[in-house]
Amino acid sequence: MQLALNKAQIIEASFVRDNLQYLVREATNKTEEIIAICKRETGTGIVYCQTRRTVKELARVLLANGLRCGVYHGGLNATERSQMLKDWLQNKNQVMVATNAFGMGIDRSDVRAVIHLAPPSSIEAYYQEVEIGRASCRER
């Protein structure tokens, strides 16, 4: 027994999440579509990008369009990551533009949009980004 748990519990749950809605949109201009979605939503959002460079570029555009956003990726040091997460959790930033380094274990009841600028590399990666720790327990 490697974990040495005294009273371990097994929790099983379905993959079905009635409180989530999945949409696929074709957009001629993805950036404009993301801006429109972020301005329309009343809660917070996460926009996933595949690279650090894309995270930085998209965040600049969102800020220029009046959206409060932060950035989160593996290139930030621990202090920067902690501050970005704190600002997002305290509602200083409405949108977090991030690589998949962001999100595990976050707990916000008002996440209304999880957007992918480009599709993740696999269905497993997509499910992890949308479901596990990001949107699985969100109520609308």
C-alpha positions, 0 to 999 in steps of 0.5 A: 500500500503505497499511499498508506491511506487509513480510510480510503473511499472509492468515488465513482461518477458518470462521465455525463454532465447535464450542466454542461453544453458543448458547442462547436463553432465555425468562425471566420475570425476566431479572435473576434468570436472569442472577444464576442463570447467573452463580452457576452458571458456574465461569469468567468472564462478560460481560453486554452491555447496550444503555445505560450506565444499564442497565449501572450498574443491573444491576451494582448488583443483581449486587453486591447478590447476592454476585457480583463484577462490574465495569462497562465502557462508553464513559462511563468515562475511560481510567484507569477503563476500564483498571482495570476491564479489569485487575481482570477479567483478574486475576479480581478480578471474575467478571462484566463488565457492559458495553456493546459498548464492551467486549471487542475483543481480550480474551483469556481462556480461561475465558469461560463465558457471554456474555449479552445482556440485550436483543438487539443491534440487528443480527445483525452486532452480535450476531456481533461481540459473541459471536464476534470477540475475545470468545468465538471461541477459547474452549475448554470 
